[in-house]
Amino acid sequence: MPMAIQVVGSERMMIGARITYNGILVQFADEAEGVMPFRDLNLTDKPIGIDLPDPYSLIIQLKNDQQEEIPWDFARHYVESGYRERSEKAARNGRLVLGKRLKSLRSLKGLSQEELAKRSNVGRATIARIEGGDYSPRYATLLDIARGLKCNISELLLG
């Protein structure tokens, strides 16, 4: 009997898609599939074709010559009912870890949120929201904060 091999990351790779009566049927490399209903896609016109330029996004061609790009993670939650909840939980945990690291580094340097905000040219409320795990900052904001802490960004991100 042949042994099945699971490709790492196959749950993120779309390998097929086609237009159905109710929506777009999407197939993933881990053999999961599901339909994204048209009502959830908010398309500006009727879909007439689909292109998979890479495994991580699909392009829907519309009758009005426009295109809509659908990323793999949007499609995945139609395939696997618990996916969205798990990914949101993982994102929340990541924000909490970053917040703890930032607060720890800031305290270690003897800085208040206000002082770090001034050094970083970032709002104090933004610092507080990051530390509380309520905000996922852009990379540029993280660079500004690392400069304000006088540390390398890897120290901020990796602890």
Backbone as CSV, one residue per row, in Angstrom:
resi,resn,N_x,N_y,N_z,CA_x,CA_y,CA_z,C_x,C_y,C_z
1,MET,0.838,-1.173,0.000,0.000,0.000,0.000,0.886,1.241,0.000
2,PRO,0.631,2.210,-0.906,1.440,3.432,-0.939,1.213,4.261,0.328
3,MET,2.271,4.917,0.739,2.214,5.760,1.927,1.884,7.192,1.519
4,ALA,0.919,7.810,2.208,0.551,9.197,1.914,1.588,10.142,2.505
5,ILE,1.922,11.167,1.745,2.870,12.179,2.211,2.122,13.505,2.289
6,GLN,2.212,14.149,3.435,1.581,15.454,3.626,2.641,16.534,3.443
7,VAL,2.415,17.444,2.516,3.334,18.548,2.258,3.124,19.615,3.328
8,VAL,4.211,20.067,3.945,4.126,21.124,4.940,3.559,22.380,4.288
9,GLY,2.541,22.946,4.900,1.914,24.152,4.355,0.850,23.876,3.306
10,SER,0.515,22.609,3.073,-0.452,22.292,2.018,-1.833,22.866,2.311
11,GLU,-2.126,23.140,3.577,-3.424,23.741,3.913,-3.513,25.190,3.439
12,ARG,-2.384,25.764,3.024,-2.346,27.147,2.523,-2.310,27.217,0.996
13,MET,-2.133,26.082,0.336,-1.920,26.085,-1.111,-3.178,25.698,-1.871
14,MET,-3.693,26.644,-2.656,-4.836,26.349,-3.507,-4.318,25.683,-4.785
15,ILE,-4.969,24.594,-5.150,-4.530,23.877,-6.359,-5.586,23.863,-7.447
16,GLY,-6.775,24.327,-7.122,-7.828,24.356,-8.126,-8.981,25.235,-7.693
17,ALA,-9.699,25.758,-8.672,-10.885,26.568,-8.405,-11.748,26.568,-9.650
18,ARG,-13.050,26.569,-9.435,-13.962,26.666,-10.571,-15.253,27.338,-10.134
19,ILE,-15.899,27.955,-11.097,-17.164,28.636,-10.852,-18.274,27.593,-10.806
20,THR,-19.098,27.660,-9.760,-20.263,26.786,-9.651,-21.508,27.660,-9.635
21,TYR,-22.647,27.040,-9.516,-23.913,27.770,-9.500,-23.998,28.723,-8.307
22,ASN,-23.497,28.291,-7.145,-23.632,29.071,-5.905,-22.421,29.908,-5.535
23,GLY,-21.267,29.627,-6.140,-20.063,30.340,-5.747,-18.831,29.784,-6.432
24,ILE,-17.701,29.980,-5.786,-16.423,29.493,-6.319,-15.983,28.303,-5.478
25,LEU,-15.836,27.156,-6.130,-15.332,25.958,-5.465,-13.813,26.035,-5.453
26,VAL,-13.224,25.931,-4.267,-11.772,26.026,-4.106,-11.256,24.710,-3.549
27,GLN,-10.146,24.235,-4.124,-9.506,22.999,-3.668,-8.098,23.325,-3.185
28,PHE,-7.727,22.728,-2.053,-6.407,22.924,-1.464,-5.569,21.663,-1.608
29,ALA,-4.263,21.843,-1.481,-3.325,20.738,-1.667,-3.480,19.652,-0.605
30,ASP,-4.097,19.962,0.533,-4.315,18.938,1.565,-5.621,18.178,1.339
31,GLU,-6.188,18.313,0.128,-7.394,17.639,-0.332,-8.680,18.222,0.236
32,ALA,-8.609,19.306,0.982,-9.808,19.972,1.480,-10.377,20.846,0.375
33,GLU,-11.699,20.992,0.356,-12.334,21.853,-0.616,-13.625,22.410,-0.043
34,GLY,-14.050,23.531,-0.608,-15.286,24.154,-0.167,-15.693,25.248,-1.130
35,VAL,-16.912,25.747,-0.963,-17.455,26.762,-1.855,-17.522,28.106,-1.135
36,MET,-16.959,29.122,-1.782,-17.107,30.504,-1.316,-18.363,31.047,-1.986
37,PRO,-19.418,31.311,-1.208,-20.667,31.782,-1.823,-20.500,33.161,-2.476
38,PHE,-21.158,33.362,-3.605,-21.085,34.649,-4.291,-21.513,35.793,-3.373
39,ARG,-22.506,35.558,-2.511,-23.004,36.634,-1.632,-21.918,37.140,-0.691
40,ASP,-20.931,36.311,-0.356,-19.845,36.719,0.537,-18.686,37.380,-0.202
41,LEU,-18.654,37.271,-1.517,-17.534,37.794,-2.296,-17.720,39.255,-2.705
42,ASN,-18.944,39.755,-2.671,-19.226,41.157,-3.030,-18.615,41.541,-4.379
43,LEU,-18.823,40.717,-5.379,-18.280,40.977,-6.707,-19.063,42.093,-7.390
44,THR,-18.378,42.895,-8.202,-19.024,44.011,-8.894,-19.720,43.585,-10.185
45,ASP,-19.504,42.347,-10.627,-20.156,41.839,-11.834,-20.081,40.317,-11.812
46,LYS,-20.636,39.704,-12.828,-20.675,38.249,-12.943,-19.271,37.696,-13.210
47,PRO,-18.863,36.643,-12.495,-17.560,36.026,-12.768,-17.599,35.225,-14.069
48,ILE,-16.528,35.379,-14.862,-16.483,34.646,-16.135,-15.249,33.753,-16.249
49,GLY,-14.333,33.860,-15.303,-13.132,33.028,-15.348,-12.350,33.128,-14.057
50,ILE,-11.440,32.165,-13.887,-10.605,32.114,-12.686,-9.178,31.784,-13.096
51,ASP,-8.234,32.428,-12.420,-6.815,32.169,-12.648,-6.160,31.936,-11.290
52,LEU,-5.273,30.970,-11.225,-4.470,30.705,-10.027,-3.023,31.055,-10.362
53,PRO,-2.616,32.320,-10.205,-1.254,32.713,-10.572,-0.188,32.077,-9.675
54,ASP,-0.587,31.725,-8.463,0.291,31.029,-7.526,-0.616,30.299,-6.536
55,PRO,-0.075,29.455,-5.671,-0.935,28.681,-4.766,-1.603,29.499,-3.660
56,TYR,-1.251,30.764,-3.546,-1.706,31.548,-2.399,-2.763,32.593,-2.736
57,SER,-3.130,32.720,-3.979,-4.190,33.655,-4.356,-4.851,33.187,-5.642
58,LEU,-6.111,33.553,-5.769,-6.801,33.289,-7.025,-7.384,34.595,-7.524
59,ILE,-7.459,34.714,-8.831,-7.971,35.920,-9.476,-9.273,35.546,-10.168
60,ILE,-10.325,36.286,-9.834,-11.615,36.076,-10.487,-11.767,37.141,-11.569
61,GLN,-11.918,36.696,-12.820,-12.166,37.594,-13.948,-13.652,37.909,-13.955
62,LEU,-13.988,39.176,-14.071,-15.393,39.584,-14.080,-15.815,40.033,-15.477
63,LYS,-17.110,39.981,-15.730,-17.660,40.345,-17.029,-17.347,41.794,-17.401
64,ASN,-17.217,42.684,-16.403,-16.936,44.105,-16.665,-15.434,44.382,-16.831
65,ASP,-14.653,43.341,-17.110,-13.206,43.420,-17.331,-12.401,43.740,-16.062
66,GLN,-13.050,43.758,-14.912,-12.323,43.932,-13.660,-11.913,42.565,-13.122
67,GLN,-11.042,42.597,-12.124,-10.588,41.373,-11.483,-10.707,41.531,-9.976
68,GLU,-10.961,40.432,-9.297,-10.980,40.397,-7.836,-9.969,39.346,-7.391
69,GLU,-9.067,39.744,-6.482,-8.079,38.807,-5.957,-8.571,38.260,-4.620
70,ILE,-8.490,36.958,-4.460,-8.907,36.291,-3.222,-7.680,35.598,-2.636
71,PRO,-7.245,35.999,-1.436,-6.093,35.336,-0.813,-6.488,33.976,-0.233
72,TRP,-5.509,33.100,-0.075,-5.759,31.738,0.380,-6.476,31.701,1.722
73,ASP,-6.119,32.607,2.646,-6.696,32.521,3.986,-8.182,32.893,3.998
74,PHE,-8.608,33.781,3.091,-10.031,34.083,2.969,-10.767,32.844,2.485
75,ALA,-10.210,32.182,1.475,-10.844,30.980,0.929,-10.843,29.833,1.932
76,ARG,-9.807,29.737,2.734,-9.658,28.590,3.636,-10.785,28.483,4.650
77,HIS,-11.280,29.592,5.146,-12.309,29.464,6.173,-13.636,28.948,5.621
78,TYR,-13.804,28.933,4.296,-14.986,28.306,3.692,-14.786,26.801,3.548
79,VAL,-13.555,26.371,3.639,-13.211,24.961,3.493,-13.216,24.263,4.857
80,GLU,-12.781,24.967,5.864,-12.590,24.385,7.194,-13.266,25.289,8.220
81,SER,-14.318,24.790,8.830,-15.156,25.630,9.685,-14.410,26.271,10.853
82,GLY,-13.449,25.615,11.469,-12.749,26.170,12.623,-11.520,26.990,12.276
83,TYR,-11.233,27.136,10.982,-9.990,27.808,10.588,-9.938,29.262,11.059
84,ARG,-10.978,30.010,10.816,-10.982,31.439,11.167,-10.773,31.618,12.667
85,GLU,-11.473,30.839,13.470,-11.336,30.949,14.929,-9.910,30.640,15.374
86,ARG,-9.320,29.573,14.825,-7.938,29.218,15.185,-6.941,30.285,14.758
87,SER,-7.116,30.848,13.558,-6.167,31.851,13.084,-6.311,33.153,13.874
88,GLU,-7.543,33.509,14.240,-7.736,34.710,15.056,-7.135,34.524,16.454
89,LYS,-7.259,33.320,16.998,-6.668,33.026,18.308,-5.141,33.103,18.234
90,ALA,-4.565,32.548,17.185,-3.105,32.594,17.015,-2.631,34.038,16.860
91,ALA,-3.376,34.848,16.115,-3.004,36.257,15.943,-3.071,36.996,17.279
92,ARG,-4.104,36.726,18.042,-4.242,37.363,19.364,-3.072,36.975,20.267
93,ASN,-2.719,35.680,20.268,-1.583,35.223,21.074,-0.287,35.905,20.643
94,GLY,-0.101,36.067,19.339,1.089,36.750,18.827,1.146,38.198,19.279
95,ARG,0.005,38.876,19.245,-0.042,40.267,19.711,0.275,40.362,21.202
96,LEU,-0.223,39.402,21.986,0.043,39.403,23.428,1.530,39.185,23.718
97,VAL,2.154,38.275,22.988,3.588,38.012,23.173,4.396,39.261,22.829
98,LEU,4.075,39.895,21.704,4.767,41.123,21.319,4.568,42.198,22.386
99,GLY,3.348,42.336,22.884,3.059,43.331,23.911,3.879,43.120,25.170
100,LYS,4.000,41.874,25.585,4.810,41.561,26.778,6.275,41.885,26.543
101,ARG,6.767,41.554,25.357,8.175,41.850,25.038,8.430,43.354,25.047
102,LEU,7.522,44.100,24.438,7.682,45.544,24.386,7.667,46.141,25.793
103,LYS,6.716,45.735,26.599,6.619,46.269,27.962,7.863,45.916,28.767
104,SER,8.340,44.702,28.610,9.535,44.255,29.330,10.758,45.072,28.921
105,LEU,10.962,45.258,27.618,12.097,46.046,27.137,11.996,47.494,27.586
106,ARG,10.798,48.045,27.492,10.593,49.430,27.899,10.901,49.600,29.390
107,SER,10.416,48.673,30.215,10.670,48.734,31.662,12.145,48.551,31.969
108,LEU,12.777,47.630,31.255,14.205,47.374,31.444,15.030,48.629,31.159
109,LYS,14.587,49.412,30.202,15.290,50.647,29.843,14.858,51.822,30.729
110,GLY,13.910,51.579,31.635,13.461,52.617,32.557,12.632,53.706,31.904
111,LEU,11.894,53.343,30.859,11.106,54.329,30.118,9.614,54.183,30.421
112,SER,8.928,55.308,30.495,7.468,55.286,30.562,6.945,55.131,29.133
113,GLN,5.666,54.839,29.006,5.068,54.778,27.673,5.201,56.129,26.974
114,GLU,5.010,57.196,27.719,5.106,58.548,27.152,6.514,58.837,26.635
115,GLU,7.541,58.456,27.417,8.932,58.687,26.994,9.264,57.876,25.747
116,LEU,8.840,56.615,25.724,9.095,55.787,24.549,8.366,56.348,23.329
117,ALA,7.151,56.815,23.538,6.380,57.392,22.432,7.122,58.577,21.825
118,LYS,7.657,59.457,22.666,8.392,60.624,22.165,9.658,60.196,21.430
119,ARG,10.405,59.263,22.001,11.638,58.785,21.356,11.367,58.104,20.015
120,SER,10.211,57.446,19.927,9.878,56.646,18.738,9.080,57.418,17.700
121,ASN,8.578,58.596,18.101,7.674,59.355,17.244,6.417,58.536,16.924
122,VAL,5.926,57.851,17.947,4.723,57.025,17.869,3.815,57.495,19.002
123,GLY,2.529,57.487,18.800,1.599,57.925,19.840,1.651,57.041,21.078
124,ARG,1.484,57.658,22.256,1.475,56.897,23.496,0.348,55.863,23.500
125,ALA,-0.803,56.232,22.942,-1.925,55.293,22.880,-1.562,54.064,22.033
126,THR,-0.778,54.276,20.998,-0.337,53.147,20.164,0.559,52.219,20.966
127,ILE,1.485,52.784,21.744,2.351,51.970,22.605,1.487,51.161,23.579
128,ALA,0.513,51.815,24.190,-0.363,51.134,25.159,-1.163,50.023,24.488
129,ARG,-1.665,50.276,23.292,-2.449,49.253,22.577,-1.585,48.069,22.171
130,ILE,-0.347,48.322,21.778,0.563,47.215,21.441,0.863,46.402,22.692
131,GLU,1.210,47.083,23.777,1.532,46.383,25.027,0.343,45.571,25.542
132,GLY,-0.863,46.049,25.305,-2.054,45.335,25.751,-2.483,44.211,24.816
133,GLY,-1.782,44.056,23.688,-2.135,43.015,22.727,-3.357,43.358,21.891
134,ASP,-3.729,44.642,21.878,-4.928,45.063,21.166,-4.656,45.577,19.765
135,TYR,-3.393,45.658,19.377,-3.038,46.278,18.108,-1.863,45.540,17.493
136,SER,-1.980,45.278,16.206,-0.899,44.656,15.454,-0.230,45.740,14.610
137,PRO,0.937,46.207,15.034,1.566,47.353,14.358,2.162,46.994,13.004
138,ARG,2.279,48.007,12.161,2.982,47.848,10.888,4.477,47.699,11.170
139,TYR,5.177,47.167,10.210,6.618,46.965,10.347,7.335,48.290,10.596
140,ALA,6.926,49.346,9.891,7.567,50.658,10.062,7.408,51.157,11.502
141,THR,6.260,50.905,12.099,6.032,51.302,13.492,6.955,50.521,14.420
142,LEU,7.112,49.238,14.152,8.025,48.418,14.963,9.464,48.920,14.848
143,LEU,9.860,49.322,13.652,11.206,49.878,13.471,11.379,51.157,14.280
144,ASP,10.368,52.012,14.250,10.427,53.258,15.024,10.541,52.972,16.520
145,ILE,9.779,52.010,16.995,9.821,51.656,18.419,11.180,51.066,18.787
146,ALA,11.709,50.197,17.939,13.039,49.616,18.200,14.088,50.724,18.278
147,ARG,14.014,51.699,17.370,14.950,52.837,17.431,14.772,53.612,18.729
148,GLY,13.522,53.815,19.151,13.248,54.518,20.394,13.781,53.769,21.615
149,LEU,13.797,52.452,21.523,14.342,51.625,22.603,15.857,51.456,22.492
150,LYS,16.414,51.924,21.377,17.836,51.745,21.072,18.213,50.263,21.103
151,CYS,17.395,49.493,20.381,17.657,48.058,20.264,17.412,47.621,18.822
152,ASN,17.825,46.437,18.518,17.620,45.849,17.214,16.160,45.351,17.141
153,ILE,15.563,45.411,15.964,14.170,44.952,15.838,14.040,43.472,16.189
154,SER,15.083,42.686,15.908,15.012,41.265,16.262,14.919,41.081,17.771
155,GLU,15.550,41.959,18.537,15.432,41.883,19.994,13.995,42.151,20.435
156,LEU,13.327,43.071,19.750,11.950,43.393,20.059,11.028,42.241,19.661
157,LEU,11.257,41.652,18.512,10.375,40.608,18.015,10.664,39.223,18.591
158,LEU,11.928,38.942,18.861,12.294,37.587,19.287,12.631,37.461,20.747
159,GLY,12.728,38.557,21.427,12.967,38.515,22.870,14.394,38.334,23.301
